[in-house]
Amino acid sequence: MSTAVPPTTRTERRTAAAPDTVSWGADPYADALRSGRGPLFLRRSDGWLLPLEVERWCAGADAADLSALRRCEGTVLDIGCGPGRLVAALAAQGRRALGIDVSTAAVARTAATGGSALHRSVFDSLPEEGSWGTALLLDGNIGIGGDPHALLARIAELVEEAGLLIVETTPADVDERVHVRVDNACHGGRHAPDDLFPWARVGTRALLRYAAAAGWTPVERWSACEAGDQPPAAGRCFVSLRRRAAPGGRC
């Protein structure tokens, strides 16, 4: 059974996550999901851009996705499910899976593809806390909230004892926390200051450091290509982690 979190902690976490809810739930992200195409970026205040792979997210699960889904155990919670390709793929396999996302457009598209999803933040109250067999953080979602340690600690509350977490990491050896906004243009435009929200980019080495501090033990690391004809260098990077039992066997 998961350890209860004091109400003040949950409130602080929901407050910290609120900017994500506003930004991801509004245009242009919602427009991109409805149309199934970009361009779409995360833009830092200094103009740096991180392309978002809307077309891939809105397609079916690819070879790299399936390499992660094959490792899932029990019931699956997809955190930041987006348009729902992973939830739909699991449902097609007869697996019980639920997606959560702060975008109503993402939840609607997930339902349209045959998956189940709720309009929630990971820091909100969720169904069956402490009993999920596997949690997924793919497509850069380790960046949610801009605080990887807080996110990993929260997910430890959601999965069962010895539950599994599968994380996609940035291929580069990076560990950064930034403030970004969702943008659909390569050039800068006018934005309100409160458009910015916290985000993180984390490579495998940094993830393992945060995971150890948040009660997770590494199980496996692998890379996988989206298509069979791609070279290994083009692969996406994944890490699976197992929730550690607290001293004395309590979780």
Secondary structure as GFF3:
##gff-version 3
##sequence-region A 1 251
A	DSSP	alpha_helix	7	24	.	.	.	ID=ss1
A	DSSP	alpha_helix	29	35	.	.	.	ID=ss2
A	DSSP	beta_strand	41	44	.	.	.	ID=ss3
A	DSSP	beta_strand	49	51	.	.	.	ID=ss4
A	DSSP	alpha_helix	54	58	.	.	.	ID=ss5
A	DSSP	alpha_helix	63	69	.	.	.	ID=ss6
A	DSSP	beta_strand	76	79	.	.	.	ID=ss7
A	DSSP	alpha_helix	85	92	.	.	.	ID=ss8
A	DSSP	beta_strand	97	101	.	.	.	ID=ss9
A	DSSP	alpha_helix	104	112	.	.	.	ID=ss10
A	DSSP	beta_strand	117	119	.	.	.	ID=ss11
A	DSSP	beta_strand	132	137	.	.	.	ID=ss12
A	DSSP	three_ten_helix	141	146	.	.	.	ID=ss13
A	DSSP	alpha_helix	148	158	.	.	.	ID=ss14
A	DSSP	beta_strand	159	169	.	.	.	ID=ss15
A	DSSP	beta_strand	175	183	.	.	.	ID=ss16
A	DSSP	three_ten_helix	193	195	.	.	.	ID=ss17
A	DSSP	beta_strand	197	202	.	.	.	ID=ss18
A	DSSP	alpha_helix	204	213	.	.	.	ID=ss19
A	DSSP	beta_strand	216	224	.	.	.	ID=ss20
A	DSSP	three_ten_helix	232	234	.	.	.	ID=ss21
A	DSSP	beta_strand	236	243	.	.	.	ID=ss22
A	DSSP	three_ten_helix	247	249	.	.	.	ID=ss23
###
